[in-house]
């Protein structure tokens, strides 16, 4: 069970485990904003606590990724969230599990939000060190840098749609 962690200003920060969320709430560093239905947690001593779905920190935290002029750090997990875990070749509906550089690194391409997309292994292998136009391929959407400090998977964002805005501009 995952729990959405909000900053003191109600901005989404990240997703934490229910155990971490309970620790934050019980220690007084966070408050429960939404409960996960009528589910409860029982301690070994017999105490019962409602299971949190969304918690908010009591004090504001800041970190480098929150600055408006900085983009989120590039990672395969964040790229997977941006690309909905799907191959980005327009004719393909397969799961995207490999990172492809649109301008291959052998041709001077860098590892960045604008140059990388997810592809299925078959398309990535077939593309090799070629450019998309050399193969006549097109992408479902042009790659862009996600907006904000948090990148959640689409499935999770719908779970917390009240708190999380879309991650890509």
C-alpha positions in Angstrom: 0.0 0.0 0.0 1.5 3.3 -1.1 0.7 6.7 0.5 1.0 10.1 -1.2 3.2 12.5 0.8 2.3 16.2 0.5 4.4 19.2 1.5 3.1 21.6 4.2 1.7 23.6 1.3 -0.3 20.6 0.0 2.0 20.2 -3.0 2.7 16.5 -3.8 6.3 15.5 -2.9 6.6 11.7 -3.4 5.0 8.4 -2.7 6.0 6.5 0.5 5.2 3.2 2.0 2.3 3.0 4.5 4.9 2.1 7.2 6.8 5.3 6.5 3.6 7.3 6.5 2.5 5.9 9.8 5.9 6.7 11.3 5.6 10.3 10.2 2.0 10.6 11.5 2.7 8.9 14.9 5.8 11.0 15.4 3.9 14.2 14.8 5.9 15.2 11.7 2.9 14.7 9.4 -0.9 14.6 9.6 -3.3 12.3 7.9 -5.3 14.1 5.2 -7.1 11.1 3.7 -7.8 7.7 5.1 -7.6 4.5 3.0 -11.3 3.6 3.2 -12.1 2.0 6.6 -8.8 0.1 6.8 -7.0 0.1 10.1 -3.6 -0.9 11.4 -3.3 -2.8 14.7 -0.2 -2.5 16.8 1.2 -5.4 18.9 0.0 -3.5 22.0 -3.6 -3.5 20.7 -3.8 0.1 19.6 -5.7 0.8 16.3 -4.8 3.4 13.8 -6.5 4.4 10.5 -4.5 3.5 7.4 -3.5 6.7 5.6 -3.9 7.3 1.9 -2.6 10.9 1.8 -0.4 12.5 4.5 0.9 16.1 4.8 4.1 17.2 6.4 3.7 19.7 9.3 6.7 21.7 8.2 7.7 22.9 4.7 10.6 21.1 3.1 12.5 22.3 0.1 15.1 20.6 -2.2 16.8 21.3 -5.4 14.2 19.6 -7.6 11.5 22.0 -6.3 13.1 25.1 -7.9 10.9 26.3 -10.8 13.9 26.7 -13.2 15.2 23.2 -12.7 13.7 20.1 -14.4 13.3 16.8 -12.6 16.4 14.6 -12.6 16.5 12.2 -15.5 16.1 8.5 -14.7 14.6 5.5 -16.3 11.8 5.3 -13.8 10.9 9.0 -14.5 11.1 8.4 -18.2 8.8 5.3 -17.8 6.3 7.5 -16.0 6.5 10.2 -18.7 6.0 7.7 -21.5 3.2 5.8 -19.8 5.5 2.7 -19.9 4.7 2.2 -23.6 6.8 2.0 -26.7 6.7 5.4 -28.3 6.8 4.3 -31.9 3.5 5.3 -33.4 2.5 1.9 -34.7 3.4 -0.1 -31.6 1.3 -0.9 -28.5 3.9 -3.0 -26.7 5.4 -2.3 -23.3 8.4 0.1 -23.4 11.2 -1.4 -21.4 14.3 0.0 -23.1 15.6 3.6 -23.3 16.3 4.7 -26.9 18.4 7.8 -27.8 16.7 9.5 -30.7 20.0 10.9 -31.8 22.2 7.9 -31.0 25.1 8.5 -28.6 27.5 7.2 -31.3 26.3 10.2 -33.4 26.8 12.7 -30.5 23.4 12.4 -28.9 23.1 13.0 -25.2 21.1 11.4 -22.4 18.3 14.0 -21.8 14.6 14.3 -21.6 14.3 15.6 -25.2 16.6 12.9 -26.7 15.3 9.8 -25.0 12.1 7.8 -25.3 11.0 4.3 -24.2 10.8 1.6 -26.9 10.0 -2.1 -26.9 13.1 -4.3 -27.3 12.2 -5.2 -30.9 12.0 -1.6 -32.1 15.1 -0.5 -30.1 17.1 -3.4 -31.6 15.9 -2.7 -35.1 16.6 1.1 -34.8 20.2 0.5 -33.6 22.2 3.7 -34.4 19.9 5.1 -37.0 17.7 8.2 -36.9 13.9 7.9 -36.9 13.6 9.5 -40.4 16.0 7.0 -41.9 13.6 4.3 -41.0 10.4 6.3 -41.7 9.3 6.0 -38.1 7.3 8.6 -36.2 6.8 9.0 -32.4 3.4 9.1 -30.7 4.4 12.4 -29.1 7.5 14.5 -29.1 9.6 14.0 -26.0 9.5 16.9 -23.5 10.9 17.6 -20.0 8.3 16.8 -17.3 7.1 19.8 -15.2 7.5 19.8 -11.4 9.5 18.0 -8.9 7.4 14.8 -8.9 6.7 12.3 -11.6 4.1 9.7 -10.8 2.9 6.9 -12.9 -0.4 7.5 -14.6 -2.1 4.8 -12.6 -1.0 6.3 -9.4 -1.9 9.9 -10.5 -5.5 8.8 -11.1 -5.5 7.3 -7.6 -4.6 10.7 -6.2 -6.0 12.9 -9.0 -7.3 15.4 -6.4 -3.8 16.2 -5.3 -1.6 15.5 -8.4 -1.6 17.6 -11.5 -0.5 16.1 -14.8 3.3 15.7 -14.9 4.0 16.6 -18.5 3.4 20.0 -20.1 
